[in-house]
Structures are given as structure tokens and as C-alpha cells.
Amino acid sequence: MIENESSSQTVDYDKQNAIDTNVELLPTTRRDFLTLTAGAMGTVGVGCCIFNLIRSMNPSADVLAQSSIEVDTSSIQTGTTKVFMWRGKPVFIRRRTTQEIQEMQKVSLKNLIDPQTDQERFSKNPEWLVVVGVCTHLGCVPNERRELSNAVSEQGWTCACHGSLYDNSGRVLRGPAPKNLEVPPYDFLKNGQVIKIG
């Protein structure tokens, strides 16, 4: 009887081994293959969508081409302003006279809505005013003011949309505009003959 029990245990053990071996050796089913293939294709599709979404957020070629401009200042005479386009916005470049610079540097900060000294705004070279010509209220383009008296303090820009006034430093004097005209990043090249904006 003892022999029969040990032989039956041996048979049971061999059956268990055979079942385990068969499970390990079974080939993957067609359903497993299709599941893996569908998962891989889905992952690739999501990756392509994310890549295209991120790529669409990059600036276009025409915007990159306008990311910086170089302006030859030799044609700008003292006391005159020229307008150039940069990133779809007008940029006012004015060659200021010594009198204009002195008057703008004497302006009291108490009278300004957005207090900034002229030296802070144009520390690189005070002769050159470089500002983005877009009103900080609602985005209109201000017009240059020229008074009949030809007084320097009366010169600057006025926004025809809502009446904001800017001085010859691009600082807002009165009106609904909350900030001064923006000073874009710029540098002087070729001994100050060329201004690179951007």
C-alpha cells in the first residue's frame, strides 16, 4: 500500500510538471498578437499627434524672418523720426536733439503715470529713441505731435483713439494708457551706424 501511494504521488507530480511545461510552451494566441499590434499603433499615433501639436506652436518662417531687423541710421537726420516694421508692429526711431534729451532728462517722475527716467529707457545712447509704436491702452498706433510753437516739451506722440499723450521719451503723460511705449531689445552695430532690433 505504501508503494501504491508513492507511485500515485509520482504520477500526480509528473502531471503537474507536464501542465506547467505546456503552459510555458504554448505559442501566443492571435488575440495577444492583435492586442500588442493595436497598442503599438495607438502609441505611435498619439506620439505623432503630440509631435505635430508641439510643432504647430513654433513660430512660422515669416515670423522668424522678422525676429530681428537691422536699420541703417545714416538717413535719419537730427530731430526727425522714421518708422520701421518689426514683428508686424511699427517701431519709432528718432534721432533726438541735445535740447530734447536735456528736457526729457529733467522731467519730474511725479508727473508721470508710469515713472521711468529717460536714462533708464535709453542708457545705450540717449541720442536715439527706439520704441514700439503701439499704444499701451488698446493697441492703436500713435501719431507724432508737432506743435506750432515748436517747443520741445510739446513734441511726442498722441493716440487718436482715446487721447493718450506720450513725450519724446515715449513716456505716457496723460490719457487712459497705463504704461509707457515699450522699448524693444536693440543694439548698435558698425560704430553706431546700424541699430539691430530684436
Secondary structure as the mmCIF struct_conf table of DSSP 4:
data_model
#
loop_
_struct_conf.conf_type_id
_struct_conf.id
_struct_conf.beg_label_comp_id
_struct_conf.beg_label_asym_id
_struct_conf.beg_label_seq_id
_struct_conf.end_label_comp_id
_struct_conf.end_label_asym_id
_struct_conf.end_label_seq_id
HELX_RH_AL_P HELX_RH_AL_P1 ILE A 2 LEU A 25
HELX_LH_PP_P HELX_LH_PP_P1 LEU A 26 THR A 29
HELX_RH_AL_P HELX_RH_AL_P2 ARG A 30 SER A 56
TURN_TY1_P TURN_TY1_P1 MET A 57 MET A 57
BEND BEND1 ASN A 58 ASN A 58
HELX_LH_PP_P HELX_LH_PP_P2 PRO A 59 SER A 60
HELX_RH_AL_P HELX_RH_AL_P3 ALA A 61 ALA A 65
TURN_TY1_P TURN_TY1_P2 GLN A 66 GLN A 66
BEND BEND2 SER A 67 SER A 67
STRN STRN1 ILE A 69 ASP A 72
HELX_RH_3T_P HELX_RH_3T_P1 THR A 73 SER A 75
TURN_TY1_P TURN_TY1_P3 THR A 78 GLY A 79
STRN STRN2 THR A 81 TRP A 86
TURN_TY1_P TURN_TY1_P4 ARG A 87 GLY A 88
STRN STRN3 LYS A 89 ARG A 95
HELX_RH_AL_P HELX_RH_AL_P4 THR A 98 LYS A 106
HELX_RH_3T_P HELX_RH_3T_P2 LEU A 109 ASN A 111
BEND BEND3 ILE A 113 ASP A 114
HELX_RH_AL_P HELX_RH_AL_P5 ASP A 118 ARG A 121
TURN_TY1_P TURN_TY1_P5 PHE A 122 PHE A 122
BEND BEND4 LYS A 124 LYS A 124
TURN_TY1_P TURN_TY1_P6 PRO A 126 GLU A 127
STRN STRN4 TRP A 128 VAL A 132
TURN_TY1_P TURN_TY1_P7 THR A 136 LEU A 138
HELX_LH_PP_P HELX_LH_PP_P3 PRO A 142 PRO A 142
STRN STRN5 ASN A 143 ARG A 145
TURN_TY1_P TURN_TY1_P8 LEU A 148 SER A 149
HELX_RH_3T_P HELX_RH_3T_P3 VAL A 152 GLU A 154
STRN STRN6 GLY A 156 THR A 158
TURN_TY1_P TURN_TY1_P9 ALA A 160 HIS A 162
STRN STRN7 LEU A 165 TYR A 166
TURN_TY1_P TURN_TY1_P10 ASN A 168 SER A 169
BEND BEND5 GLY A 170 GLY A 170
STRN STRN8 VAL A 172 ARG A 174
BEND BEND6 GLY A 175 PRO A 176
BEND BEND7 LYS A 179 LYS A 179
HELX_LH_PP_P HELX_LH_PP_P4 ASN A 180 GLU A 182
STRN STRN9 TYR A 186 LEU A 189
TURN_TY1_P TURN_TY1_P11 LYS A 190 GLN A 193
STRN STRN10 VAL A 194 ILE A 197
#
